[in-house]
Amino acid sequence: MLKMMALALLLQSVELTPAEEMEAAHLMQEIRCVVCDGQSIADSDAALAQDMRLFVRTQIGLGAEPDSIRIALAQRYGDEVLMRPRLSARTAPLYIVPLVFLLIGATLVGVASRRK
């Protein structure tokens, strides 16, 4: 228990350079809070979002790449944690369905304009 408290204090005292702070802030905007609906962890007040922000800052401080941080969070919480999920067989409908609806809409507009 004492080791966990010491680790928590160590992690909270992560000092980042201004460039790292900007990188962490940008990354926090791209990660969805799993407790809140549609909020990024940067905008959320939930305790879990606070833990996720600390994780991001710590990883940035350790020199981790943003992609590796995204992957780590997606592995832990699922692809839904990313504001822009990675393209995979599971997430492909998120990208394809809007295009299909756009094509259907354009076709309907084209057909309607030819009738007039």
Contacts in CASP RR format, 6 or more apart in sequence:
PFRMAT RR
TARGET T0000
AUTHOR 0000-0000-0000
METHOD contacts of the structure
MODEL  1
MLKMMALALLLQSVELTPAEEMEAAHLMQEIRCVVCDGQSIADSDAALAQ
DMRLFVRTQIGLGAEPDSIRIALAQRYGDEVLMRPRLSARTAPLYIVPLV
FLLIGATLVGVASRRK
11 54 0 8 1.000
11 58 0 8 1.000
12 54 0 8 1.000
14 54 0 8 1.000
14 57 0 8 1.000
14 58 0 8 1.000
14 61 0 8 1.000
16 24 0 8 1.000
16 57 0 8 1.000
16 60 0 8 1.000
16 61 0 8 1.000
20 60 0 8 1.000
20 61 0 8 1.000
23 60 0 8 1.000
23 66 0 8 1.000
24 56 0 8 1.000
24 57 0 8 1.000
24 60 0 8 1.000
25 42 0 8 1.000
26 66 0 8 1.000
27 56 0 8 1.000
27 60 0 8 1.000
27 66 0 8 1.000
27 69 0 8 1.000
27 70 0 8 1.000
28 40 0 8 1.000
28 41 0 8 1.000
28 42 0 8 1.000
28 52 0 8 1.000
28 53 0 8 1.000
28 56 0 8 1.000
29 40 0 8 1.000
29 42 0 8 1.000
29 83 0 8 1.000
30 40 0 8 1.000
30 70 0 8 1.000
30 82 0 8 1.000
30 83 0 8 1.000
30 84 0 8 1.000
31 40 0 8 1.000
31 41 0 8 1.000
31 52 0 8 1.000
31 56 0 8 1.000
31 70 0 8 1.000
31 73 0 8 1.000
31 81 0 8 1.000
31 82 0 8 1.000
31 83 0 8 1.000
32 38 0 8 1.000
32 39 0 8 1.000
32 40 0 8 1.000
32 41 0 8 1.000
32 80 0 8 1.000
32 81 0 8 1.000
32 82 0 8 1.000
32 83 0 8 1.000
33 39 0 8 1.000
33 40 0 8 1.000
33 41 0 8 1.000
33 43 0 8 1.000
33 44 0 8 1.000
33 46 0 8 1.000
33 48 0 8 1.000
33 49 0 8 1.000
33 52 0 8 1.000
34 48 0 8 1.000
34 77 0 8 1.000
34 80 0 8 1.000
34 81 0 8 1.000
35 44 0 8 1.000
35 46 0 8 1.000
35 48 0 8 1.000
35 49 0 8 1.000
36 43 0 8 1.000
36 44 0 8 1.000
36 46 0 8 1.000
36 49 0 8 1.000
39 49 0 8 1.000
40 83 0 8 1.000
41 49 0 8 1.000
41 52 0 8 1.000
41 53 0 8 1.000
41 56 0 8 1.000
42 53 0 8 1.000
52 73 0 8 1.000
55 69 0 8 1.000
55 73 0 8 1.000
56 69 0 8 1.000
59 68 0 8 1.000
59 69 0 8 1.000
59 72 0 8 1.000
60 66 0 8 1.000
60 69 0 8 1.000
70 82 0 8 1.000
70 86 0 8 1.000
73 81 0 8 1.000
73 82 0 8 1.000
74 81 0 8 1.000
74 82 0 8 1.000
74 85 0 8 1.000
74 86 0 8 1.000
79 85 0 8 1.000
79 86 0 8 1.000
79 88 0 8 1.000
79 90 0 8 1.000
79 91 0 8 1.000
85 91 0 8 1.000
85 94 0 8 1.000
87 95 0 8 1.000
END
